[in-house]
Amino acid sequence: WHSTLHSSHDHSGVGVGYGGGDGWNGPRDFTSQQYGLGATCIDTSKPFDVAVSFPVDGAGSLLAMEVTLSQEGHSCPLDMKVNAYSGMAELSKALAEGMTPVISYWSDNSMLWMDGKGADGRGPCASDDAAACTGSVRFYDFSVASIGAHASPQHELPAHVVPHGQSHRADDDASIQHGKAAPPLCPGKFDVRGYGAVSLV
C-alpha cells in the first residue's frame, strides 16, 4: 500500500504505507503481518475500507493527507499521515480548483519498484507474477463529506467499477460471480442527487 503526495513537478513526492523497492526501502508504516493476505489488521483477500482526509488551515492551505485503512471484524486500523511536503502550496491550489478521482488496476511482472523486498528485506514481495492477479476487482460505497461528518445517503456514489482497482473496498472475482456487482459503469456517466452528472474515466 502506497499513499503519496506529489505535485505535477515532482514525480516521487512523499509517501507513506508499506511497500518495497528493487534494492531500496519503501515506506514501513506497518508490516506484512498487519497488511496482506491473512494479515491481522487488513486481510487483503477480503473487502476493506479506505478513508482519506485533506485537512486545511483557516486560509484553505493544505496541512496534510491522512489515510486510514480499516476492516470489519478487525480492531486495528492502519493510520498514515503526510504533513511535511514542500509542494503543499501547489497542491492547495490544485485542490481548490477541483480534482477528479481516477482509479486503475495494475498487474505486471516488474512491479518490485513498488512492492519489492527492499534493501532491508522487509518488503512484501520477492517476485511479481501478473498471471496470478485476479481479472477484476471492485471499488464501491464511495462518499464525500466534510472532515468529522458522515456523508448523507444522497451523496453516496453508487459506483460498482469493474475491472480496474483494488480497494475503497475490494472484492475478487468470486464475489462478482455471486452477483454482488452491478453491470460495469466504467467508463460512463450517471446522475448523483446533489452532484448531478458524475463521470467515471
Backbone bond lengths (Angstrom), bond angles and torsions (degrees), N, CA, C in turn:
res aa  C-N    CA-C-N  psi(-1)  N-CA   C-N-CA  omega(-1)  CA-C   N-CA-C  phi
1 W - - - 1.461 - - 1.515 109.34 -
2 H 1.316 115.68 126.26 1.459 120.86 175.12 1.525 109.04 -127.61
3 S 1.310 117.15 132.31 1.458 123.21 168.53 1.523 106.22 -123.55
4 T 1.333 116.17 122.64 1.460 120.38 -171.32 1.516 111.24 -131.75
5 L 1.326 116.73 134.53 1.455 122.48 167.68 1.524 107.94 -96.35
6 H 1.328 116.81 125.20 1.457 118.77 172.37 1.515 109.70 -154.09
7 S 1.296 115.03 142.10 1.457 121.41 179.58 1.521 109.58 -82.83
8 S 1.321 115.83 175.23 1.464 120.35 -179.69 1.521 112.06 -67.48
9 H 1.332 116.77 -16.13 1.459 120.59 -178.73 1.529 112.47 -103.83
10 D 1.313 116.45 6.50 1.465 120.56 -175.33 1.518 108.22 -135.50
11 H 1.321 117.23 102.19 1.458 121.46 -175.87 1.529 112.33 -66.64
12 S 1.319 118.18 -39.83 1.471 121.64 -172.87 1.524 112.39 -83.63
13 G 1.330 117.91 -45.37 1.449 121.15 -179.08 1.515 112.76 62.47
14 V 1.336 114.99 -156.01 1.461 122.17 178.17 1.519 107.75 -125.33
15 G 1.325 116.47 124.97 1.453 120.44 -175.05 1.507 113.95 -121.38
16 V 1.324 114.93 160.92 1.456 123.28 175.59 1.522 107.99 -135.88
17 G 1.323 116.83 167.51 1.455 121.52 177.92 1.509 111.60 124.93
18 Y 1.325 115.25 -139.50 1.461 120.59 -179.23 1.521 108.13 -146.91
19 G 1.286 116.07 120.54 1.452 120.57 178.58 1.501 109.38 -169.51
20 G 1.287 115.41 -178.06 1.444 119.18 -179.24 1.495 110.70 -126.81
21 G 1.271 114.76 -165.91 1.440 122.06 173.33 1.503 106.77 -144.74
22 D 1.281 117.36 171.54 1.458 120.97 174.94 1.525 106.99 -92.09
23 G 1.324 115.02 79.30 1.457 120.46 -177.77 1.510 114.23 99.56
24 W 1.345 117.56 -1.15 1.467 120.70 175.92 1.525 107.79 -132.48
25 N 1.304 116.47 159.29 1.453 121.49 -176.26 1.522 111.16 -90.42
26 G 1.312 116.83 127.21 1.448 121.62 172.45 1.520 110.14 -84.86
27 P 1.340 117.51 -169.49 1.459 120.03 179.88 1.519 111.60 -64.77
28 R 1.323 116.04 149.96 1.463 122.25 -177.62 1.528 109.91 -131.51
29 D 1.345 116.56 50.00 1.458 120.01 -179.37 1.527 112.56 -78.06
30 F 1.323 116.97 -17.94 1.457 121.74 171.30 1.523 107.87 -153.14
31 T 1.323 117.35 -174.60 1.463 120.94 -172.06 1.527 110.62 -124.89
32 S 1.324 115.33 174.68 1.459 120.51 177.71 1.525 111.72 -68.21
33 Q 1.324 117.48 -19.52 1.462 119.88 175.08 1.530 111.10 -74.98
34 Q 1.325 116.89 -25.54 1.461 121.42 179.76 1.523 113.13 -92.99
35 Y 1.346 117.83 -30.78 1.459 122.98 -175.81 1.522 109.22 -137.11
36 G 1.335 116.30 121.60 1.461 120.87 179.52 1.509 110.14 148.25
37 L 1.315 117.44 -172.24 1.456 121.93 179.49 1.527 109.78 -63.70
38 G 1.330 116.52 120.71 1.457 121.35 178.85 1.508 114.85 71.90
39 A 1.339 118.32 13.09 1.464 121.54 -176.42 1.526 111.83 -70.19
40 T 1.317 115.65 163.27 1.461 121.13 -171.95 1.526 113.47 -76.81
41 C 1.329 118.23 -30.49 1.467 121.01 -177.38 1.526 112.23 -102.98
42 I 1.321 117.07 -49.75 1.460 122.66 177.22 1.522 107.96 -127.69
43 D 1.324 115.62 105.23 1.463 121.72 174.99 1.518 107.00 -88.11
44 T 1.334 117.10 107.53 1.466 120.58 -172.11 1.528 113.65 -73.63
45 S 1.321 118.16 0.41 1.459 120.12 173.12 1.527 111.23 -84.81
46 K 1.346 116.90 -3.40 1.460 122.01 -177.55 1.532 109.94 -128.72
47 P 1.346 117.20 161.62 1.473 119.19 179.16 1.530 111.85 -59.78
48 F 1.323 115.83 145.67 1.464 120.28 173.68 1.512 109.26 -145.77
49 D 1.320 115.78 162.92 1.467 122.67 -175.45 1.518 111.02 -103.31
50 V 1.322 114.76 144.98 1.459 122.42 176.61 1.524 108.26 -125.50
51 A 1.318 117.62 124.38 1.460 122.43 175.21 1.531 108.08 -119.39
52 V 1.317 116.24 127.11 1.471 121.36 -179.54 1.520 108.57 -124.17
53 S 1.322 117.03 127.52 1.462 122.47 -179.81 1.516 109.98 -120.69
54 F 1.340 115.19 147.93 1.467 121.97 178.46 1.531 108.32 -127.89
55 P 1.335 117.71 76.68 1.466 120.51 -179.45 1.526 111.30 -64.96
56 V 1.331 115.46 144.93 1.469 121.73 179.39 1.524 109.18 -126.99
57 D 1.329 115.87 162.88 1.457 119.94 176.65 1.531 109.94 -88.21
58 G 1.320 116.92 -173.29 1.453 120.87 -176.61 1.513 114.01 -63.35
59 A 1.334 116.90 -21.68 1.461 121.02 178.99 1.523 112.16 -93.47
60 G 1.338 116.41 2.28 1.455 120.11 179.62 1.516 114.35 84.69
61 S 1.328 117.74 11.82 1.460 120.93 179.36 1.526 110.10 -85.32
62 L 1.311 115.73 136.62 1.453 121.47 -178.07 1.524 111.51 -62.84
63 L 1.326 116.10 130.25 1.455 121.61 178.55 1.527 112.38 -99.69
64 A 1.327 116.44 -32.89 1.464 119.08 -173.98 1.519 109.94 -169.63
65 M 1.318 114.88 168.33 1.453 123.19 163.13 1.521 106.63 -118.00
66 E 1.320 116.92 124.02 1.455 122.31 -178.80 1.523 109.02 -117.65
67 V 1.319 116.29 128.96 1.461 122.33 -176.13 1.524 109.08 -125.09
68 T 1.326 116.26 133.54 1.464 121.55 174.84 1.518 109.39 -128.95
69 L 1.325 116.21 126.70 1.454 122.93 172.59 1.521 107.90 -104.10
70 S 1.322 117.12 131.56 1.460 120.39 179.65 1.519 109.07 -142.68
71 Q 1.326 115.47 162.22 1.464 120.22 -177.18 1.522 109.81 -148.97
72 E 1.312 114.71 134.89 1.467 120.35 179.30 1.519 109.87 -57.97
73 G 1.333 115.86 134.72 1.454 121.15 -179.88 1.511 114.39 90.07
74 H 1.343 117.09 -7.37 1.455 121.64 178.07 1.527 109.02 -119.78
75 S 1.313 116.20 137.71 1.468 121.01 -173.90 1.517 112.79 -107.37
76 C 1.330 116.92 24.72 1.470 119.43 -177.62 1.526 109.87 -131.35
77 P 1.338 117.28 73.85 1.474 119.25 176.99 1.517 110.90 -60.39
78 L 1.326 115.30 150.12 1.459 121.46 179.35 1.518 108.66 -103.55
79 D 1.321 116.35 118.88 1.465 122.49 -176.49 1.525 110.72 -108.92
80 M 1.326 115.17 138.19 1.468 121.73 178.50 1.524 108.60 -136.05
81 K 1.318 116.04 154.28 1.459 119.37 -178.69 1.525 110.46 -152.48
82 V 1.328 116.31 133.53 1.459 122.28 170.51 1.521 107.04 -115.89
83 N 1.321 117.57 113.66 1.467 120.22 -178.27 1.519 112.73 -132.40
84 A 1.318 116.36 9.91 1.465 119.82 177.40 1.515 107.50 -133.92
85 Y 1.326 115.71 94.88 1.460 120.41 -178.77 1.524 109.08 -144.62
86 S 1.301 116.44 133.40 1.463 120.98 -174.93 1.527 113.10 -69.46
87 G 1.334 116.77 -17.43 1.458 119.56 -177.39 1.512 114.53 -96.22
88 M 1.327 118.29 18.82 1.464 121.39 -176.38 1.532 112.33 -59.47
89 A 1.322 117.57 -39.01 1.464 119.80 -178.34 1.523 111.25 -63.80
90 E 1.330 116.54 -43.36 1.466 120.14 178.44 1.522 111.14 -65.11
91 L 1.333 116.94 -41.01 1.456 120.64 179.15 1.525 111.44 -68.13
92 S 1.312 117.62 -36.08 1.463 121.20 176.94 1.527 110.62 -59.15
93 K 1.313 116.00 -44.28 1.467 121.14 179.09 1.528 110.46 -64.09
94 A 1.322 116.84 -43.12 1.462 120.82 -179.22 1.525 111.43 -65.35
95 L 1.327 117.28 -41.08 1.464 120.73 178.45 1.524 110.69 -64.89
96 A 1.329 116.57 -40.01 1.462 120.43 -179.94 1.521 111.53 -63.91
97 E 1.332 116.98 -31.00 1.463 120.96 179.85 1.521 112.58 -79.90
98 G 1.343 117.15 -15.26 1.465 121.71 178.36 1.511 112.22 103.58
99 M 1.322 115.50 142.13 1.457 121.57 -179.77 1.521 110.27 -133.37
100 T 1.316 116.11 158.62 1.458 122.93 177.80 1.519 109.28 -114.92
101 P 1.334 119.17 124.68 1.468 120.12 175.28 1.531 110.17 -64.77
102 V 1.304 116.66 134.75 1.466 122.71 176.62 1.523 108.06 -127.58
103 I 1.318 116.32 132.45 1.466 121.89 -175.24 1.521 108.55 -121.24
104 S 1.318 116.88 136.36 1.457 119.79 176.15 1.526 109.82 -142.35
105 Y 1.307 115.18 157.06 1.466 122.62 -179.64 1.522 107.52 -124.34
106 W 1.321 116.37 119.61 1.449 121.09 -174.61 1.519 111.23 -109.96
107 S 1.318 115.99 149.23 1.465 121.39 166.00 1.522 107.73 -150.77
108 D 1.320 116.07 136.99 1.449 120.76 -177.67 1.524 107.73 -164.43
109 N 1.296 116.05 156.01 1.462 120.02 177.26 1.523 112.83 -83.39
110 S 1.327 116.03 0.49 1.477 120.14 -177.88 1.522 110.30 -129.45
111 M 1.343 116.03 61.09 1.468 121.02 -179.27 1.530 112.47 -111.15
112 L 1.323 117.01 14.39 1.461 119.07 -177.09 1.514 112.77 -65.54
113 W 1.335 118.00 -17.64 1.469 120.30 174.39 1.530 110.49 -62.56
114 M 1.347 117.45 -20.06 1.454 120.79 179.94 1.525 112.59 -110.47
115 D 1.331 118.09 -34.98 1.468 119.37 -173.02 1.527 113.50 -126.98
116 G 1.329 116.96 18.76 1.456 119.95 -178.75 1.520 113.84 -73.21
117 K 1.310 115.44 173.56 1.464 121.37 -178.45 1.520 112.53 -68.19
118 G 1.320 117.64 -27.42 1.449 120.43 -178.19 1.506 112.78 77.45
119 A 1.332 115.68 171.99 1.460 120.83 -179.02 1.525 111.94 -65.30
120 D 1.350 116.26 -27.50 1.472 119.13 -178.81 1.519 112.90 -89.01
121 G 1.339 117.59 -4.24 1.459 121.10 178.49 1.515 114.86 73.42
122 R 1.337 118.10 10.08 1.463 121.10 -174.87 1.526 113.49 -100.54
123 G 1.324 117.79 0.42 1.459 120.77 178.59 1.512 112.12 -73.22
124 P 1.343 117.44 173.78 1.460 120.66 -170.42 1.521 116.32 -78.92
125 C 1.338 119.99 -33.86 1.469 120.05 -166.63 1.527 112.40 -125.97
126 A 1.326 115.51 132.06 1.458 120.71 174.18 1.520 110.66 -85.03
127 S 1.336 117.23 -25.60 1.463 122.45 178.20 1.515 108.23 -154.86
128 D 1.324 116.70 164.29 1.461 122.38 179.00 1.519 109.83 -117.25
129 D 1.318 116.55 143.57 1.465 122.41 -179.76 1.518 108.33 -135.81
130 A 1.327 116.74 95.44 1.459 120.83 -176.96 1.521 111.88 -60.23
131 A 1.327 117.24 -32.59 1.466 120.58 -177.91 1.523 112.13 -65.92
132 A 1.327 116.93 -20.72 1.466 120.31 -179.55 1.519 112.63 -83.09
133 C 1.327 117.63 -9.53 1.460 121.10 -178.64 1.523 110.21 -75.73
134 T 1.326 115.65 141.30 1.449 120.19 177.73 1.525 110.51 -64.25
135 G 1.325 116.29 153.84 1.456 120.66 -176.04 1.509 114.28 -72.82
136 S 1.323 117.94 -20.45 1.463 120.84 -179.53 1.519 109.80 -158.83
137 V 1.318 115.28 155.03 1.464 122.32 175.50 1.521 107.66 -139.37
138 R 1.336 116.76 172.69 1.456 119.66 -178.33 1.521 111.02 -126.02
139 F 1.337 115.08 142.19 1.464 123.78 166.02 1.524 105.43 -113.12
140 Y 1.328 118.28 133.23 1.459 117.88 179.73 1.528 111.41 -158.02
141 D 1.349 114.38 173.19 1.475 122.25 -177.33 1.529 112.03 61.17
142 F 1.325 116.60 42.69 1.457 120.41 176.07 1.535 110.38 -71.52
143 S 1.294 116.78 145.29 1.462 121.39 173.85 1.524 109.09 -154.05
144 V 1.329 115.10 157.80 1.458 122.08 177.56 1.518 107.84 -128.26
145 A 1.320 117.69 132.36 1.466 121.31 -178.24 1.510 109.76 -151.51
146 S 1.319 115.88 159.18 1.455 120.53 171.49 1.522 108.97 -65.95
147 I 1.323 117.18 149.55 1.465 120.75 -179.69 1.527 109.05 -59.18
148 G 1.314 115.65 130.37 1.454 121.38 -179.58 1.510 114.20 89.83
149 A 1.336 117.59 -4.27 1.458 121.73 179.67 1.512 109.42 -117.79
150 H 1.338 115.51 160.86 1.448 121.13 175.98 1.522 108.71 -101.19
151 A 1.327 116.65 138.70 1.459 119.87 176.49 1.517 109.41 -67.69
152 S 1.328 116.87 135.78 1.456 120.36 176.72 1.518 109.34 -71.39
153 P 1.334 118.09 155.57 1.466 120.22 -177.80 1.512 113.69 -54.21
154 Q 1.345 118.31 -34.12 1.459 119.38 -177.32 1.528 112.40 -68.92
155 H 1.331 116.59 -14.10 1.461 119.55 179.67 1.510 112.62 -101.08
156 E 1.323 118.34 4.31 1.446 119.68 178.28 1.518 109.36 -81.22
157 L 1.326 116.62 137.87 1.446 121.26 -178.64 1.524 109.38 -90.39
158 P 1.344 118.24 117.39 1.462 120.46 -177.13 1.515 111.40 -79.15
159 A 1.329 115.64 65.80 1.456 120.12 -171.84 1.515 111.01 -101.73
160 H 1.310 116.40 118.21 1.451 122.44 169.81 1.515 105.83 -114.65
161 V 1.315 117.04 103.11 1.447 122.03 -169.15 1.523 109.32 -104.56
162 V 1.333 117.07 120.08 1.452 122.05 -178.36 1.527 108.33 -139.39
163 P 1.287 121.25 131.86 1.467 130.19 -9.22 1.506 109.29 -88.41
164 H 1.184 128.73 -162.27 1.464 132.76 173.53 1.508 112.49 94.08
165 G 1.321 115.23 106.83 1.426 118.98 163.79 1.497 114.15 126.15
166 Q 1.269 115.18 161.98 1.443 119.78 164.42 1.491 108.52 -141.87
167 S 1.263 113.54 114.37 1.416 127.24 160.33 1.515 116.65 91.14
168 H 1.165 140.68 111.72 1.448 133.73 95.92 1.499 101.07 -77.02
169 R 1.326 117.83 -51.02 1.437 121.15 155.03 1.511 105.38 -126.68
170 A 1.305 118.10 142.58 1.449 119.92 -176.64 1.515 109.80 -124.14
171 D 1.311 116.86 128.78 1.455 122.85 173.79 1.511 108.28 -118.38
172 D 1.331 117.08 157.49 1.447 119.25 175.88 1.521 110.71 -95.68
173 D 1.350 116.36 -173.58 1.460 121.05 -175.74 1.511 112.88 -57.87
174 A 1.351 118.16 -32.61 1.457 120.29 -175.35 1.519 111.62 -59.20
175 S 1.326 117.62 -41.72 1.455 120.04 -179.05 1.519 111.06 -69.15
176 I 1.322 116.89 -34.33 1.455 119.64 178.61 1.514 110.10 -67.28
177 Q 1.325 117.02 -41.06 1.447 120.88 179.62 1.519 111.69 -65.68
178 H 1.323 117.81 -25.15 1.453 121.38 179.08 1.520 112.47 -90.12
179 G 1.315 116.92 12.59 1.456 120.50 167.97 1.502 116.15 89.60
180 K 1.312 119.84 14.95 1.454 120.41 179.58 1.517 112.55 -77.77
181 A 1.324 117.25 -23.59 1.462 119.95 -173.78 1.518 111.32 -97.51
182 A 1.324 115.70 140.03 1.453 121.58 172.01 1.519 108.45 -78.68
183 P 1.348 118.63 169.18 1.462 119.86 176.37 1.521 110.41 -56.60
184 P 1.323 117.72 148.42 1.454 120.93 -177.22 1.519 112.55 -55.66
185 L 1.324 115.85 138.22 1.453 122.05 177.86 1.523 111.45 -118.45
186 C 1.292 117.40 18.60 1.455 120.71 -175.29 1.518 110.01 -128.01
187 P 1.323 120.46 120.98 1.460 125.04 -3.32 1.519 111.24 -79.60
188 G 1.308 117.54 161.61 1.452 120.91 178.53 1.500 111.56 163.74
189 K 1.327 116.03 -177.73 1.448 122.14 -179.75 1.519 109.92 -129.72
190 F 1.327 116.15 150.13 1.448 121.28 171.34 1.517 107.69 -150.57
191 D 1.328 116.56 160.06 1.456 121.12 -177.42 1.518 110.00 -93.22
192 V 1.308 116.44 133.82 1.454 122.98 176.39 1.516 107.88 -120.65
193 R 1.322 116.50 119.62 1.451 120.20 -178.30 1.525 109.64 -58.69
194 G 1.309 116.10 130.33 1.458 121.11 -177.81 1.519 112.80 95.28
195 Y 1.355 117.24 -19.18 1.449 121.10 178.78 1.523 113.51 -121.09
196 G 1.336 117.81 -24.14 1.454 120.70 -176.09 1.522 110.77 85.02
197 A 1.324 116.35 -149.25 1.470 120.89 -177.49 1.519 110.46 -71.82
198 V 1.324 115.70 128.36 1.458 122.49 178.62 1.518 107.60 -117.88
199 S 1.314 116.69 134.02 1.471 121.30 -178.79 1.519 110.03 -108.63
200 L 1.311 116.13 140.13 1.453 122.71 168.97 1.513 107.12 -108.30
201 V 1.326 116.78 127.72 1.457 120.51 -175.91 1.525 109.99 -125.76
